[in-house]
Amino acid sequence: MQRRTLLLAGAAASLAAGARAQAAWPAQPVRLMIAFPPGGPTDLTMRALAENASKLLGQPVVIENRPGAGGTLPAQALQQAKPDGYTLAQIPLGVFRLPYTTKISWDPIKDISYILGITGYAFGVVVPTESPIKTWADFVAWAKANPGKLSYGSTGVLTSPHLTMEDIAQRVGIELNHIPFKGSADMMQSILGGQIMAAADSTGFAPHVASGRLRVLNTWGEKRLAKFPDVPTLRELGIPLVQASPYGLGGPKGMDPALVKRIHDAFKQAMEMPSHVEVLAKYDQQLMHMDPAQYTRFAEETFRREKALVEKLGLAKPG
């Protein structure tokens, strides 16, 4: 009886301590790591989100850019962080592919606390306006006539643009030359400078299309984008693919559920504020809210699906 009383007292004390810590959050600045460099669509939209959250929380939410490794560095950094709510990370789709392509010592499902689904990207393929490739049919024909010579850029090896392009290439029977970049900004400089022939990217390329320097060959959503009503989707071109690459916020494993809910509620309010919705709209992105339970389910389902894609493309790590 005495042991049970002590156990109950210990549990009550632990709950009380957790409640005090959760109630005090945030008592200091919050670090939010994102997977891409400054100046691109992800950086600009996440900074708008962080600014809104800072106002709501009364503490700075500080963006830390961690580009490279297919967008997985923030998730990896969570493995060394305390589950106290002061270290958060953007979780791009590439995180769910990592164990299938690279030897790692952590599990993307078990070792991340999934907090909030935010949005996804609107992707497409662009070429310079002066390129002899005027349509997607031209793209495929040029690639077939010149195997392995049509160079295209993406925001990194094993990112959604890279894997989707390789999936497309396999489906239409072409071989491409993939050139990885750390982010959209440097990739746009390369395509505008003539160093690559095409780019697969989110619609951060839109200003260059509007200025007449780039042409869009296709987009990857369920339906045509309002910004490019004359540009066909992959489905319309006979390629049965849709890619939006949803992402959201995660924290270290072992976070208190009450703290997760508090962070979710604050960032949900921040993501729905007009300033964030408006900057998303510049890149044809829409809100794709998922609560912690929904986001965890999404992570589990995506983890299984990405395994099949990586294996299909022959990119799985040996053994």
NORFENMO-V646292 format. One record per pair of residues at least 12 apart in sequence whose ideal C-beta (glycine too) atoms are under 10 Angstrom apart, sorted by the first residue. I is the first residue (numbers start at 1). J is the second residue. Records with the same first field share a line. If there is no record, write none. Layout:
# NORFENMO-V646292
I=J, J
This chain:
# NORFENMO-V646292
15=256, 258
18=256, 257, 258, 259
19=256, 258, 259
21=84, 85, 256, 258, 259
22=84, 85, 255, 256, 257, 258, 259, 260, 261, 262, 263
23=258, 259, 262
24=85
25=57, 59, 84, 85, 86, 256, 258, 259, 262, 263, 266
26=53, 54, 57, 58, 59, 60, 61, 84, 85, 86, 262, 263, 266
27=58, 59, 84, 85, 86
28=59, 60, 84, 85, 86
29=54, 57, 59, 60, 61, 62, 86
30=50, 53, 54, 57, 59, 60, 61, 62, 84, 85, 86, 87, 88, 263, 266, 267
31=60, 61, 62, 63, 64, 74, 77, 81, 86, 87, 88, 89
32=46, 47, 49, 50, 53, 54, 60, 61, 62, 63, 64, 74, 86, 87, 88, 89, 90, 249, 267
33=46, 62, 63, 64, 65, 66, 73, 74, 75, 76, 77, 78, 81, 87, 88, 89, 90, 250
34=46, 47, 49, 50, 63, 64, 65, 66, 67, 71, 73, 74, 88, 89, 90, 92, 247, 249
35=65, 66, 67, 68, 69, 70, 71, 72, 73, 74, 75, 89, 90, 91, 92, 94, 95, 155, 156, 159, 183, 247
36=65, 66, 67, 68, 71, 74, 90, 92, 155, 156, 159, 182, 183, 184, 185, 202
37=65, 66, 67, 68, 155, 181, 182, 183, 184, 185, 186
38=63, 65, 67, 183, 185
39=65, 183, 184, 185, 186, 188, 204
40=65, 67, 155, 181, 182, 183, 184, 185, 186, 187, 188, 201, 202, 204, 283
41=121, 122, 155, 183, 184, 185, 201, 202, 203, 204, 205, 206, 279, 280, 282, 283, 284, 285
42=65, 67, 71, 90, 92, 119, 121, 155, 183, 184, 202, 204, 247, 283, 285
43=63, 65, 67, 183, 184, 185, 204
44=184, 204, 279, 280, 282, 283
45=118, 119, 121, 202, 204, 271, 276, 277, 279, 280, 281, 282, 283, 285
46=61, 63, 65, 90, 118, 119, 247, 249, 276, 279
47=61, 63, 276, 279
48=270, 271, 273, 275, 276, 277, 278, 279, 280, 282
49=61, 63, 90, 118, 119, 249, 267, 270, 271, 273, 275, 276, 279, 280
50=62, 63, 88, 267, 270, 276
51=63, 270, 273, 275, 276
52=266, 267, 269, 270, 271, 272, 273, 274, 275, 276
53=88, 249, 263, 266, 267, 268, 269, 270, 271, 273, 276
54=270
55=270, 273, 275
56=265, 266, 267, 269, 270, 273
57=262, 263, 266, 267, 269, 270
59=86
61=88, 266, 267, 270
63=90
64=77, 87, 88, 89
65=182, 183
66=89, 90
67=155, 156, 181, 182, 183, 186
68=156, 157, 180, 182, 183
69=94, 98, 102, 156, 157, 158, 159, 182
70=92, 93, 94, 95, 97, 98, 101, 102, 154, 155, 156, 157, 158, 159, 160, 162, 163, 180
71=90, 91, 92, 93, 94, 95, 97, 98, 155, 156, 157, 158, 159, 160, 183, 245, 247
72=89, 91, 92, 94, 95, 96, 97, 98, 101, 102, 104, 108, 156, 158, 159
73=89, 94, 95
74=87, 88, 89, 90, 91, 92, 95, 249, 250
75=89, 90, 91, 92, 94, 95, 96, 98, 104, 106, 108, 111, 112, 250
76=89, 95, 98, 104, 105, 106, 108, 111
77=89, 252
78=91, 95, 106, 111, 112, 113, 250, 251, 252, 253
79=104, 105, 106, 107, 111, 112, 252, 253
80=252
81=251, 252, 253
82=251, 252, 254, 255
83=113, 251, 252, 253, 254, 255, 256, 259, 260
84=251, 252, 254, 255, 256, 259
85=113, 115, 251, 252, 255, 256, 259, 260, 262, 263
86=251, 252
87=251, 252
88=113, 115, 116, 249, 250, 251, 252, 263, 267
89=112, 115, 248, 249, 250, 251, 252
90=118, 247, 248, 249, 250
91=108, 112, 114, 115, 116, 117, 118, 246, 247, 248, 249, 250, 251, 295, 299
92=121, 155, 156, 159, 160, 245, 246, 247, 248
93=120, 121, 158, 159, 160, 163, 243, 244, 245, 246, 247, 299, 302, 305, 306
94=108, 155, 156, 157, 158, 159, 160, 162, 163, 245, 247, 306
95=108, 109, 112, 247, 250, 299, 302, 303, 306
96=108, 109, 298, 299, 300, 301, 302, 303, 304, 305, 306, 307, 309, 310
97=158, 159, 160, 163, 302, 303, 305, 306, 307, 309, 310, 315, 316
98=158, 303, 306, 310, 317
99=303, 306, 307, 310, 316, 317
100=158, 303, 306, 307, 308, 309, 310, 311, 315, 316, 317
101=157, 158, 163, 306, 310, 315, 316, 317
102=158, 317
103=317, 318, 319
106=253
107=253, 303
108=250, 299, 300, 302, 303, 306
109=253, 296, 299, 300, 302, 303, 304
110=253
111=250, 252, 253, 254
112=250, 251, 252, 253, 255, 295, 296, 299
113=249, 250, 251, 252, 253, 254, 255, 256, 257, 259, 260, 263, 292, 295, 296
114=248, 249, 250, 251, 255, 260, 264, 290, 291, 292, 293, 294, 295, 296, 297, 298, 299, 300
115=248, 249, 250, 251, 255, 259, 260, 261, 262, 263, 264, 267, 268, 290, 291, 292, 295, 296
116=248, 249, 250, 251, 260, 263, 264, 265, 266, 267, 268, 270, 271, 289, 290, 291, 292, 294, 295
117=246, 247, 248, 249, 264, 268, 271, 287, 288, 289, 290, 291, 292, 294, 295, 296, 298, 299
118=246, 247, 248, 249, 267, 268, 270, 271, 276, 280, 285, 287, 288, 289, 290, 295
119=244, 245, 246, 247, 248, 271, 276, 277, 280, 283, 285, 286, 287, 288, 289
120=160, 202, 221, 243, 244, 245, 246, 247, 248, 285, 286, 287, 288
121=155, 160, 161, 201, 202, 203, 204, 220, 221, 243, 244, 245, 246, 247, 283, 284, 285
122=201, 202, 203, 204, 206, 219, 220, 221, 225, 227, 228, 243, 244, 245, 280, 283, 284, 285, 286
123=154, 160, 161, 164, 165, 200, 201, 202, 203, 205, 218, 219, 220, 221, 225, 234, 242, 243, 244, 245, 284
124=161, 199, 200, 201, 202, 203, 205, 206, 209, 216, 217, 218, 219, 220, 221, 225, 227, 228, 231, 233, 234, 284
125=139, 152, 161, 164, 165, 168, 198, 199, 200, 201, 205, 215, 216, 217, 218, 219, 220, 231, 234
126=152, 153, 188, 191, 198, 199, 200, 201, 203, 205, 206, 208, 209, 213, 214, 215, 216, 217, 218, 231
127=139, 142, 150, 152, 191, 196, 197, 198, 199, 214, 215, 216, 217
128=191, 192, 193, 194, 196, 197, 198, 199, 208, 213, 214, 215
129=208, 209, 211, 212, 213, 214, 215
130=194, 213, 215
131=191, 194, 197, 198, 214, 215, 217
132=197
133=150, 197, 198, 215, 217
134=215, 217
135=215, 217, 218, 232, 237
136=168, 172, 216, 217, 218, 231, 232, 234, 236, 237, 238, 239
137=217, 237
138=217
139=152, 168, 172, 174, 176, 197, 198, 217, 218
140=168, 169, 172, 173, 174, 217, 237
141=174
142=174, 197, 198
143=169, 172, 173, 174, 175, 176, 177, 197, 198
144=172, 173, 174, 175
145=174
146=174, 175, 177
147=174, 175, 176, 177
148=174, 175, 176, 177
149=175, 176, 177, 197
150=169, 174, 175, 176, 177, 196, 197, 198
151=176, 177, 178, 179, 190, 191, 195, 196, 197, 198, 199
152=165, 169, 176, 177, 178, 179, 187, 191, 196, 197, 198, 199, 200, 201
153=165, 178, 179, 180, 181, 184, 186, 187, 188, 190, 191, 195, 196, 197, 198, 199, 200, 201
154=166, 178, 179, 180, 181, 184, 187, 196, 199, 200, 201
155=180, 181, 182, 183, 184, 185, 186, 187, 199, 200, 201, 202, 204
156=180, 181, 182, 183, 187
157=178, 180, 315
158=180, 306, 310, 313, 315
159=180, 181, 200, 201, 245
160=200, 202, 220, 243, 244, 245, 246, 247, 306
161=178, 180, 184, 187, 199, 200, 201, 202, 220, 243, 245
162=178, 179, 180, 200, 313, 315
163=200, 243, 245, 306, 309, 310, 312, 313, 315
164=200, 220, 234, 239, 241, 242, 243, 245, 309
165=178, 198, 199, 200, 220, 243
166=178, 200, 309, 312, 313, 314, 315
167=234, 239, 241, 243, 309, 312, 313
168=200, 218, 220, 234, 237, 239, 241, 243
169=313
170=312, 313, 314
171=234, 238, 239, 240, 241
172=237, 238, 239
176=197, 198, 200
177=196, 197, 198
178=196, 200
179=191, 195, 196, 197, 198, 199
181=196, 199, 201
183=201, 204
184=199, 201, 202, 203, 204, 205, 283
185=204
187=199, 200, 201, 204, 205
188=201, 204, 205, 207, 208, 213, 214
191=205, 208, 213, 214
192=205, 208, 211, 213, 214
198=214, 215, 217
199=214
200=217, 218, 220, 243
202=220, 244, 245, 283, 284, 285
203=216, 219, 225, 227, 228, 282, 283, 284, 285
204=282, 283, 284
205=283
206=225, 227, 228, 282, 283, 284
207=282
209=227, 228, 231
210=227
215=231
216=228, 230, 231, 232
217=231, 232, 237
218=231, 232, 233, 234, 235, 236, 237, 239
219=231, 232, 233, 234, 236, 243, 284
220=233, 234, 235, 239, 241, 242, 243, 244, 245
221=233, 234, 235, 242, 243, 244, 284, 286
222=235, 242, 244
223=235, 236, 242
224=236
225=284
226=281, 284
227=281, 282, 283, 284
228=284
244=285, 286, 288
245=302
246=288, 290, 295, 298, 302
247=288
248=264, 267, 271, 288, 289, 290, 292, 294, 295, 298, 299
249=263, 264, 267, 271, 292, 295
250=292, 295, 296, 299
251=263
255=292
257=292
260=291, 292
261=291, 292
263=292
264=289, 290, 291, 292, 295
265=291
268=287, 289, 290, 291
271=287, 288, 289
272=287, 289
